[in-house]
Amino acid sequence: MKKYLLLMILLPFLASCENTWDSDARDMFKQACMKTANDNGTPEDKAEKMCDCRLEKIMEKHPNFAEAMENITDVINDPEVKKCDELAQ
């Protein structure tokens, strides 16, 4: 859960965005994911693959951005999303 702290901090700001995964929502998610990965010492190329994978999986299951952010705990704990972490190893 610690790795998603930045996303949770951004949640109030993100919730005010449109309810779809527009380019701004995708960019904010990816930037937060990359920052967390970099803070955890993940190499840039692996972090990029992992974050792209996470975003893809989340968008598939939660096409509505606001709904995904409202259910961030479920999103974080989703086994398909967690599989993306293997790309960072």
C-alpha positions as CSV (number, residue, x, y, z in Angstrom):
1,M,0.0,0.0,0.0
2,K,2.9,2.3,0.7
3,K,3.9,2.3,-3.0
4,Y,0.5,3.8,-3.8
5,L,0.7,6.6,-1.2
6,L,1.2,9.2,-3.9
7,L,-1.9,8.1,-5.7
8,M,-3.9,8.3,-2.6
9,I,-2.6,11.8,-1.9
10,L,-3.5,12.8,-5.4
11,L,-7.0,11.2,-5.2
12,P,-8.9,14.4,-4.2
13,F,-7.3,16.3,-7.1
14,L,-7.8,13.4,-9.6
15,A,-11.5,13.0,-8.6
16,S,-12.2,16.4,-10.0
17,C,-11.1,15.4,-13.4
18,E,-13.5,14.1,-16.1
19,N,-14.9,10.7,-15.5
20,T,-13.0,9.0,-18.3
21,W,-9.4,8.1,-18.8
22,D,-8.5,11.1,-20.9
23,S,-4.8,11.9,-21.6
24,D,-4.5,14.0,-18.4
25,A,-5.8,11.2,-16.2
26,R,-3.5,8.7,-17.9
27,D,-0.5,11.0,-17.5
28,M,-1.2,11.7,-13.9
29,F,-1.5,8.0,-13.1
30,K,1.7,7.2,-15.0
31,Q,3.6,10.0,-13.4
32,A,2.6,8.9,-9.9
33,C,3.4,5.3,-10.7
34,M,6.8,6.2,-12.1
35,K,7.7,8.4,-9.1
36,T,6.8,5.6,-6.7
37,A,8.8,3.1,-8.7
38,N,11.8,5.4,-8.9
39,D,11.6,6.2,-5.2
40,N,11.7,2.4,-4.6
41,G,14.8,2.1,-6.7
42,T,13.2,0.5,-9.8
43,P,15.2,1.1,-12.9
44,E,13.6,3.5,-15.4
45,D,13.0,1.0,-18.2
46,K,11.4,-1.6,-15.8
47,A,9.3,1.1,-14.1
48,E,8.0,2.2,-17.5
49,K,6.9,-1.3,-18.4
50,M,5.3,-1.9,-15.0
51,C,3.4,1.4,-15.0
52,D,2.2,0.9,-18.6
53,C,1.0,-2.6,-17.6
54,R,-0.8,-1.3,-14.5
55,L,-2.5,1.4,-16.4
56,E,-3.6,-0.9,-19.1
57,K,-5.0,-3.5,-16.6
58,I,-6.8,-0.8,-14.6
59,M,-8.3,0.9,-17.6
60,E,-9.6,-2.5,-18.8
61,K,-11.4,-3.2,-15.6
62,H,-12.3,0.4,-14.7
63,P,-13.1,2.3,-17.9
64,N,-14.4,5.2,-15.8
65,F,-11.5,7.1,-14.2
66,A,-13.5,8.5,-11.2
67,E,-14.9,5.0,-10.4
68,A,-11.3,3.6,-10.5
69,M,-10.1,6.2,-8.1
70,E,-13.1,5.7,-5.8
71,N,-12.2,2.0,-5.6
72,I,-8.4,2.5,-5.3
73,T,-8.0,-0.2,-2.7
74,D,-9.6,-2.8,-4.9
75,V,-7.5,-1.5,-7.8
76,I,-4.3,-1.8,-5.8
77,N,-5.1,-5.3,-4.6
78,D,-6.3,-6.6,-8.0
79,P,-4.2,-9.8,-8.8
80,E,-4.0,-8.8,-12.5
81,V,-2.6,-5.4,-11.6
82,K,-0.2,-7.0,-9.1
83,K,1.2,-9.2,-11.8
84,C,2.5,-6.1,-13.5
85,D,5.0,-5.8,-10.6
86,E,6.9,-8.8,-12.0
87,L,8.0,-6.6,-14.9
88,A,9.9,-4.4,-12.4
89,Q,12.1,-7.3,-11.2
